[in-house]
Amino acid sequence: MLESLQKILKQLPQHLTARYIVSACSLLLASSLAFHEYYKSSVFDEEAAQEEVAEGMEAEEVAAEKSNEGSVSPNPSQCVKAVEENDGPKDQVLVVGKGDTLHSLLISVGVGKTQATMAVDAIKKVYNVKQLKIGQGIKVTVAKDPVSDEKLINSIEWRSTPEQEIILQQTGGTFVAKKNKIELKRCIEGVAGKIKGSFYKAAVQQGAPSNIVKSAIQALSYEVNFQHEPKPGNSFAILYEVYKDKAGKIVKYGNLLYAAFAPGGQLKQIYRFEGPNGATFYNQNGECVVRGFLRSPLDVTKLRMTSGFGPRFHPLKNYTVFHKGVDFGAPHGTKVVAAGAGVVTKAQYWGGFGLYVSIKHGDYTTEYAHLSKIAPEIKVGAKVSQGQFLGKVGSTGSSAGPHLHYGLIYKGRHVNPNSIKTMPTHKLIKKDALQFVSFKKTIDSKISARPEKGEYVLAIHDKVVG
């Protein structure tokens, strides 16, 4: 190439030779610089690409190592589980609020109206959804339809009572509801200690339910003057029934079984025992401590006496007749309870008395008339305890408005209920006395009472004693 260039230069005029030499040199120099820049950039790009690939491979390997920590190889079930957690069935606990219905609660979690209606209709076959109460928790399981992305109900369940649960299952678009009975185990629990100021406060702080403590105070009131006798340091003990589910959780409380108090070192004990006149409280000698009837066998905050015992002008007959009881005006539906322990002798609609219940208590009989409803368990021959629910206030029979007619019969003759201050003490005899001794022995085995500095110390051996 150089020889060819020399030949060309010799043939050119001398004045042009220098000019071409300069131009050629410039061209060669520029070409050399351009080639160098191209080579440099190409090598740099290739190295950068190789570095990027290396960095990418390293990052991928690190990610793979992290993902495989603790496992040898990817587990297909883990992938399925992840999908289920994101798109599979989800449990939600819905709480019934004011104005809520089961239908509206289901709508609130995204369930379609058709689905909600079908579910509620199925549940209505086994349960009255209007009985849902504010605060009730309802577990609902929903899942997304893979095709329509609509939320579908898988199941619904809640505990309607301590001993019953409602369950709804959806299979192939069909809803089936059922009621399940929950088997409960009866146990005996209790508390014991010493009071600082209040029997009630001390027992509740130990863990006894407030309604049980109130029953204990009421029963002990026949033996103890709670206004003057209790002093700081006095010992007490209470035993009561509890009912537990399979998990060992207490789902409801039963009856007070035993209460003891030792004001001034004088031990007072009462035992709940079902004798010939129903369940009531007896002392350690088998003597009934309940010596009176409830003066008003319904909520005292909701009643007013509208007619007393004796002659009165009858509001419907328009003439004076002898009224053989006491009338308490109260709102329709007010709960009516037994004035004393006894045996039901009548529970039916009975002429002008309307829905009527009578209970025999030894020589006495109490009667409750014009009820709007009688409790299902109140039947002839049933034993009831003092304060047990009998029915609700109404206006059945010959009545000018909702009220309770309460009557008291002594040896076949009506007497004024307000005239009976106390009843004679009766003592268990024969078969009942033997059963009481056996029951008392069982209770006493769970309580220890020993003199200590002139006082009785009462203690339960274990928190759960039966």
C-alpha positions as CSV (number, residue, x, y, z in Angstrom):
1,M,0.0,0.0,0.0
2,L,2.9,2.3,0.8
3,E,4.7,1.6,-2.6
4,S,1.5,2.4,-4.5
5,L,1.2,5.7,-2.6
6,Q,4.9,6.6,-3.5
7,K,4.2,6.0,-7.2
8,I,1.2,8.3,-7.1
9,L,3.2,11.0,-5.4
10,K,6.0,10.9,-8.1
11,Q,3.6,11.3,-10.9
12,L,2.0,14.4,-9.3
13,P,3.4,18.0,-9.8
14,Q,5.8,19.0,-7.1
15,H,3.6,21.9,-5.8
16,L,0.8,19.4,-5.0
17,T,2.9,16.7,-3.5
18,A,3.2,18.4,-0.1
19,R,-0.5,19.1,0.1
20,Y,-1.5,15.5,-0.5
21,I,1.1,14.2,1.9
22,V,-0.5,16.3,4.7
23,S,-4.0,15.2,3.8
24,A,-3.1,11.6,3.7
25,C,-1.4,11.8,7.1
26,S,-4.4,13.5,8.6
27,L,-6.7,10.8,7.1
28,L,-4.5,8.0,8.5
29,L,-4.4,9.7,11.9
30,A,-8.2,10.1,12.1
31,S,-8.8,6.6,11.0
32,S,-6.4,5.3,13.6
33,L,-8.1,7.3,16.4
34,A,-11.6,6.2,15.3
35,F,-10.6,2.5,15.2
36,H,-9.0,2.8,18.7
37,E,-12.2,4.3,20.2
38,Y,-14.4,1.6,18.6
39,Y,-12.2,-1.1,19.9
40,K,-12.1,0.4,23.3
41,S,-15.8,0.8,23.6
42,S,-16.5,-2.7,22.3
43,V,-14.2,-4.3,24.8
44,F,-15.7,-2.2,27.6
45,D,-19.3,-3.1,26.7
46,E,-18.4,-6.8,26.6
47,E,-16.7,-6.7,30.0
48,A,-19.7,-4.8,31.4
49,A,-22.1,-7.3,30.0
50,Q,-20.1,-10.1,31.5
51,E,-20.0,-8.4,34.9
52,E,-23.8,-7.8,34.7
53,V,-24.4,-11.5,33.9
54,A,-22.1,-12.5,36.7
55,E,-23.9,-10.2,39.2
56,G,-27.2,-11.5,38.0
57,M,-26.2,-15.1,38.4
58,E,-24.8,-14.4,41.9
59,A,-28.0,-12.7,43.0
60,E,-30.0,-15.5,41.7
61,E,-27.9,-18.0,43.5
62,V,-28.2,-16.0,46.8
63,A,-32.0,-15.8,46.4
64,A,-32.1,-19.5,45.7
65,E,-30.0,-20.3,48.7
66,K,-32.2,-18.2,50.9
67,S,-35.4,-19.7,49.6
68,N,-34.0,-23.2,50.2
69,E,-32.9,-22.6,53.8
70,G,-34.2,-25.3,56.0
71,S,-35.4,-27.4,53.0
72,V,-33.8,-29.6,50.5
73,S,-36.0,-28.9,47.6
74,P,-39.2,-26.8,46.8
75,N,-42.3,-28.5,48.4
76,P,-45.5,-28.4,46.1
77,S,-47.7,-28.4,49.2
78,Q,-46.2,-25.1,50.3
79,C,-47.3,-23.5,47.1
80,V,-50.8,-24.8,47.6
81,K,-50.9,-23.6,51.1
82,A,-49.9,-20.1,50.0
83,V,-52.7,-20.0,47.5
84,E,-55.2,-21.2,50.2
85,E,-54.1,-18.5,52.6
86,N,-54.6,-15.8,50.0
87,D,-57.7,-17.1,48.1
88,G,-59.0,-20.0,50.1
89,P,-61.6,-20.2,52.9
90,K,-61.3,-17.5,55.5
91,D,-62.8,-17.5,59.0
92,Q,-64.4,-14.4,60.4
93,V,-66.1,-13.8,63.7
94,L,-69.1,-11.5,63.4
95,V,-70.6,-9.8,66.4
96,V,-74.3,-9.0,66.5
97,G,-74.8,-5.3,67.1
98,K,-77.9,-3.1,67.6
99,G,-80.2,-3.4,64.6
100,D,-78.2,-6.2,63.0
101,T,-79.7,-9.3,61.5
102,L,-78.0,-12.5,60.4
103,H,-78.7,-11.5,56.8
104,S,-77.2,-8.0,57.2
105,L,-74.1,-9.4,58.9
106,L,-73.5,-11.8,56.0
107,I,-73.9,-9.0,53.5
108,S,-71.4,-6.9,55.5
109,V,-68.6,-9.3,54.7
110,G,-69.2,-9.3,51.0
111,V,-71.6,-12.2,50.6
112,G,-74.1,-11.8,47.8
113,K,-77.8,-11.3,48.7
114,T,-78.8,-14.6,47.1
115,Q,-76.2,-16.5,49.1
116,A,-77.2,-14.7,52.3
117,T,-80.9,-15.4,51.8
118,M,-80.4,-19.1,51.1
119,A,-78.2,-19.5,54.2
120,V,-80.7,-17.7,56.5
121,D,-83.6,-19.7,55.1
122,A,-81.8,-23.0,55.8
123,I,-81.0,-21.9,59.4
124,K,-84.6,-20.8,60.0
125,K,-85.6,-24.5,59.7
126,V,-83.8,-25.3,62.9
127,Y,-83.5,-22.0,64.8
128,N,-85.4,-18.7,65.2
129,V,-82.9,-16.1,64.0
130,K,-84.8,-13.4,65.8
131,Q,-83.5,-14.8,69.0
132,L,-80.0,-13.6,68.3
133,K,-78.8,-11.2,71.0
134,I,-76.5,-8.2,70.9
135,G,-73.0,-9.3,71.5
136,Q,-73.5,-12.8,70.1
137,G,-70.4,-14.0,68.2
138,I,-71.0,-15.9,64.9
139,K,-68.2,-17.7,63.1
140,V,-68.5,-17.4,59.3
141,T,-66.2,-19.1,56.8
142,V,-66.2,-17.7,53.2
143,A,-64.2,-18.4,50.1
144,K,-64.0,-16.8,46.6
145,D,-65.5,-18.6,43.6
146,P,-62.5,-19.2,41.3
147,V,-64.7,-18.4,38.2
148,S,-66.9,-15.5,39.3
149,D,-64.7,-14.2,42.1
150,E,-67.9,-14.0,44.2
151,K,-67.7,-14.6,48.0
152,L,-69.4,-17.9,48.9
153,I,-70.4,-19.2,52.3
154,N,-68.7,-22.4,53.3
155,S,-70.1,-22.6,56.9
156,I,-71.7,-20.7,59.7
157,E,-71.6,-21.7,63.4
158,W,-72.3,-20.3,66.8
159,R,-73.4,-21.4,70.3
160,S,-77.0,-20.5,70.7
161,T,-77.1,-21.7,74.4
162,P,-74.5,-23.1,76.7
163,E,-75.6,-26.6,75.7
164,Q,-76.4,-26.1,72.0
165,E,-74.7,-24.9,68.9
166,I,-76.1,-24.1,65.4
167,I,-74.1,-25.3,62.4
168,L,-74.6,-24.5,58.7
169,Q,-72.7,-26.3,56.0
170,Q,-72.7,-25.6,52.2
171,T,-72.1,-28.5,49.9
172,G,-72.4,-28.2,46.1
173,G,-74.5,-25.1,46.4
174,T,-76.9,-26.6,48.9
175,F,-77.1,-25.3,52.5
176,V,-77.9,-27.7,55.4
177,A,-78.4,-26.5,59.0
178,K,-78.5,-28.5,62.2
179,K,-78.6,-28.2,66.0
180,N,-75.9,-30.0,67.9
181,K,-76.2,-30.7,71.6
182,I,-73.1,-29.9,73.6
183,E,-72.3,-32.4,76.4
184,L,-71.4,-30.6,79.6
185,K,-69.6,-32.0,82.6
186,R,-71.0,-31.0,86.0
187,C,-68.3,-30.1,88.5
188,I,-68.2,-28.5,91.9
189,E,-66.1,-25.4,92.6
190,G,-65.9,-23.0,95.4
191,V,-64.1,-20.2,97.2
192,A,-63.1,-19.6,100.8
193,G,-61.3,-16.9,102.8
194,K,-61.8,-14.2,105.3
195,I,-63.7,-10.9,104.9
196,K,-62.1,-7.5,105.3
197,G,-65.3,-5.5,105.3
198,S,-67.9,-7.1,103.0
199,F,-68.9,-10.7,102.6
200,Y,-70.0,-10.0,99.0
201,K,-66.8,-8.2,98.0
202,A,-64.5,-10.8,99.5
203,A,-66.3,-13.7,97.8
204,V,-66.4,-12.0,94.4
205,Q,-62.7,-11.1,94.6
206,Q,-62.0,-14.8,95.3
207,G,-63.7,-15.6,92.0
208,A,-67.2,-16.6,92.9
209,P,-70.0,-15.4,90.4
210,S,-71.9,-12.4,91.8
211,N,-75.3,-14.1,91.5
212,I,-74.1,-17.1,93.5
213,V,-72.7,-14.8,96.2
214,K,-76.1,-13.0,96.4
215,S,-77.9,-16.4,96.7
216,A,-75.5,-17.3,99.5
217,I,-76.1,-14.1,101.4
218,Q,-79.9,-14.5,101.0
219,A,-79.8,-18.0,102.3
220,L,-77.5,-17.2,105.2
221,S,-79.6,-14.2,106.1
222,Y,-82.0,-16.6,107.9
223,E,-79.1,-17.5,110.2
224,V,-76.9,-14.3,110.2
225,N,-77.7,-10.7,110.7
226,F,-75.6,-9.2,107.9
227,Q,-76.2,-5.6,109.2
228,H,-74.4,-6.1,112.5
229,E,-72.7,-9.5,112.9
230,P,-70.0,-9.6,110.1
231,K,-66.5,-8.4,111.3
232,P,-63.2,-8.2,109.5
233,G,-61.4,-11.5,109.7
234,N,-64.6,-13.6,109.8
235,S,-64.2,-16.8,107.7
236,F,-66.5,-17.9,104.8
237,A,-66.8,-20.6,102.2
238,I,-69.1,-21.2,99.2
239,L,-69.6,-24.2,97.0
240,Y,-71.5,-24.1,93.7
241,E,-72.1,-26.1,90.5
242,V,-70.3,-25.3,87.3
243,Y,-70.8,-26.9,83.8
244,K,-67.8,-27.3,81.5
245,D,-67.4,-28.3,77.9
246,K,-64.9,-30.8,76.5
247,A,-62.1,-28.2,76.5
248,G,-62.7,-27.7,80.3
249,K,-64.1,-24.2,79.8
250,I,-66.9,-23.1,82.1
251,V,-69.9,-22.4,80.0
252,K,-72.5,-21.9,82.7
253,Y,-73.0,-21.9,86.5
254,G,-75.5,-24.0,88.3
255,N,-76.9,-23.8,91.8
256,L,-75.4,-22.7,95.1
257,L,-74.8,-25.9,97.0
258,Y,-73.3,-24.8,100.3
259,A,-72.4,-21.6,102.2
260,A,-70.8,-21.1,105.5
261,F,-70.0,-18.0,107.6
262,A,-68.4,-17.7,111.0
263,P,-69.2,-14.4,112.6
264,G,-67.7,-14.2,116.1
265,G,-66.5,-17.8,115.8
266,Q,-70.1,-19.1,115.5
267,L,-70.1,-21.4,112.4
268,K,-73.3,-21.0,110.4
269,Q,-73.8,-23.5,107.5
270,I,-76.5,-24.0,104.9
271,Y,-76.9,-26.8,102.4
272,R,-79.1,-26.8,99.3
273,F,-81.1,-30.0,99.3
274,E,-84.1,-31.2,97.4
275,G,-86.5,-32.3,100.1
276,P,-90.2,-33.3,99.9
277,N,-91.3,-29.7,99.2
278,G,-88.6,-29.0,96.5
279,A,-85.1,-27.7,96.7
280,T,-84.4,-25.4,99.6
281,F,-81.8,-24.7,102.2
282,Y,-81.2,-26.7,105.4
283,N,-78.8,-26.3,108.3
284,Q,-76.4,-29.0,109.5
285,N,-79.2,-30.6,111.6
286,G,-81.5,-31.1,108.6
287,E,-83.8,-28.2,109.5
288,C,-85.2,-25.9,106.9
289,V,-83.8,-22.4,107.3
290,V,-86.2,-20.7,104.9
291,R,-89.0,-19.5,107.2
292,G,-91.0,-17.3,104.9
293,F,-92.3,-16.6,101.4
294,L,-91.2,-13.9,99.1
295,R,-93.5,-10.9,99.7
296,S,-93.6,-10.0,96.0
297,P,-93.0,-13.0,93.6
298,L,-91.9,-10.7,90.7
299,D,-89.4,-7.9,90.0
300,V,-90.0,-5.3,92.7
301,T,-88.8,-2.5,90.5
302,K,-91.6,-3.1,88.0
303,L,-94.7,-3.7,90.2
304,R,-97.3,-1.7,92.2
305,M,-100.0,-3.1,94.4
306,T,-103.3,-2.4,92.7
307,S,-105.6,-4.4,95.0
308,G,-105.1,-5.8,98.5
309,F,-106.6,-8.7,100.4
310,G,-110.3,-8.3,101.5
311,P,-113.5,-6.7,100.3
312,R,-113.1,-4.6,97.1
313,F,-115.2,-3.2,94.3
314,H,-114.7,-5.6,91.4
315,P,-113.6,-3.6,88.3
316,L,-115.5,-6.0,85.9
317,K,-118.5,-7.2,87.9
318,N,-119.2,-3.6,89.2
319,Y,-120.0,-4.8,92.8
320,T,-118.1,-5.5,96.0
321,V,-116.6,-9.0,96.4
322,F,-114.1,-10.5,98.8
323,H,-110.7,-10.5,97.1
324,K,-108.8,-13.6,98.2
325,G,-105.3,-12.4,97.3
326,V,-103.1,-9.5,96.4
327,D,-102.9,-8.0,92.9
328,F,-99.6,-6.6,91.6
329,G,-99.9,-4.4,88.5
330,A,-96.8,-4.9,86.3
331,P,-95.9,-4.6,82.6
332,H,-96.9,-7.4,80.3
333,G,-94.2,-10.1,80.2
334,T,-92.6,-9.3,83.7
335,K,-91.1,-12.5,85.1
336,V,-93.0,-14.2,87.9
337,V,-91.1,-16.5,90.4
338,A,-92.1,-19.0,93.1
339,A,-92.6,-17.4,96.5
340,G,-91.2,-20.6,98.1
341,A,-89.9,-24.1,97.5
342,G,-92.7,-26.6,96.8
343,V,-94.4,-29.0,94.4
344,V,-96.6,-27.8,91.5
345,T,-100.2,-28.9,91.9
346,K,-101.8,-27.0,89.0
347,A,-100.4,-25.4,85.8
348,Q,-103.2,-24.7,83.3
349,Y,-105.9,-22.3,82.0
350,W,-108.4,-22.2,84.9
351,G,-111.6,-20.2,84.3
352,G,-111.5,-16.5,85.4
353,F,-107.9,-17.0,86.7
354,G,-106.7,-17.5,83.1
355,L,-103.3,-19.1,82.9
356,Y,-102.8,-20.3,86.5
357,V,-100.1,-22.0,88.6
358,S,-100.5,-23.3,92.2
359,I,-97.6,-24.7,94.3
360,K,-98.0,-26.7,97.6
361,H,-95.5,-25.9,100.4
362,G,-96.5,-28.3,103.2
363,D,-99.6,-26.8,104.8
364,Y,-99.4,-23.8,102.6
365,T,-100.3,-23.3,98.9
366,T,-99.4,-20.3,96.8
367,E,-101.3,-19.4,93.6
368,Y,-100.3,-17.2,90.6
369,A,-103.0,-16.1,88.1
370,H,-103.7,-14.2,84.9
371,L,-100.3,-15.2,83.4
372,S,-99.5,-14.7,79.8
373,K,-97.1,-17.7,79.7
374,I,-96.2,-20.6,81.9
375,A,-92.6,-21.9,81.8
376,P,-92.3,-25.3,80.0
377,E,-90.8,-27.1,83.0
378,I,-93.6,-26.0,85.3
379,K,-95.9,-29.0,85.2
380,V,-98.0,-30.9,87.8
381,G,-95.7,-32.8,90.1
382,A,-92.6,-30.7,89.3
383,K,-90.5,-29.6,92.3
384,V,-89.5,-25.9,92.3
385,S,-87.2,-23.8,94.5
386,Q,-87.8,-20.4,95.9
387,G,-87.3,-17.8,93.3
388,Q,-87.5,-20.2,90.3
389,F,-89.1,-18.8,87.2
390,L,-92.7,-19.8,86.8
391,G,-94.1,-17.6,83.9
392,K,-94.8,-14.1,82.9
393,V,-97.4,-11.4,83.8
394,G,-100.4,-11.2,81.5
395,S,-104.1,-10.4,81.4
396,T,-105.7,-13.8,80.7
397,G,-109.1,-14.7,82.2
398,S,-111.2,-12.1,83.9
399,S,-108.8,-9.2,83.9
400,A,-108.9,-5.5,83.3
401,G,-105.2,-5.2,82.4
402,P,-101.8,-6.9,82.9
403,H,-101.2,-7.9,86.5
404,L,-100.4,-10.8,88.8
405,H,-103.0,-12.2,91.2
406,Y,-101.0,-13.7,94.1
407,G,-102.9,-15.9,96.6
408,L,-101.9,-17.8,99.8
409,I,-103.9,-20.8,101.1
410,Y,-103.3,-22.3,104.6
411,K,-104.9,-25.6,105.3
412,G,-107.6,-25.0,102.6
413,R,-108.4,-21.4,103.6
414,H,-107.3,-18.2,101.9
415,V,-105.2,-15.9,104.1
416,N,-103.6,-12.6,103.6
417,P,-100.1,-13.1,102.1
418,N,-98.8,-10.1,103.9
419,S,-99.8,-11.5,107.3
420,I,-97.4,-14.4,107.2
421,K,-94.1,-13.2,108.8
422,T,-92.5,-16.6,109.3
423,M,-93.4,-20.2,108.8
424,P,-92.8,-23.1,111.3
425,T,-89.5,-24.8,110.8
426,H,-89.8,-28.3,109.4
427,K,-87.2,-31.0,109.8
428,L,-86.3,-33.8,107.4
429,I,-87.5,-37.2,108.5
430,K,-87.1,-40.9,107.4
431,K,-85.9,-41.4,103.9
432,D,-85.3,-37.7,103.2
433,A,-83.2,-37.4,106.4
434,L,-81.0,-40.3,105.3
435,Q,-80.5,-38.8,101.9
436,F,-79.6,-35.4,103.4
437,V,-77.0,-37.0,105.7
438,S,-75.4,-38.7,102.7
439,F,-75.4,-35.4,100.7
440,K,-74.0,-33.5,103.7
441,K,-71.2,-36.0,104.0
442,T,-70.2,-35.4,100.4
443,I,-70.2,-31.6,100.8
444,D,-68.3,-31.7,104.1
445,S,-65.6,-33.8,102.5
446,K,-64.7,-30.8,100.4
447,I,-64.6,-28.3,103.3
448,S,-62.4,-28.2,106.3
449,A,-63.4,-26.3,109.4
450,R,-61.1,-26.2,112.4
451,P,-61.0,-23.9,115.4
452,E,-58.2,-21.4,115.3
453,K,-57.9,-18.6,117.9
454,G,-61.6,-19.1,118.7
455,E,-62.7,-18.9,115.0
456,Y,-63.4,-21.4,112.3
457,V,-61.2,-21.4,109.3
458,L,-63.0,-22.7,106.3
459,A,-61.0,-23.8,103.3
460,I,-61.6,-25.8,100.1
461,H,-59.0,-28.4,99.5
462,D,-58.8,-27.6,95.7
463,K,-60.1,-25.0,93.4
464,V,-61.9,-27.7,91.4
465,V,-63.2,-30.2,93.9
466,G,-65.5,-32.4,91.9
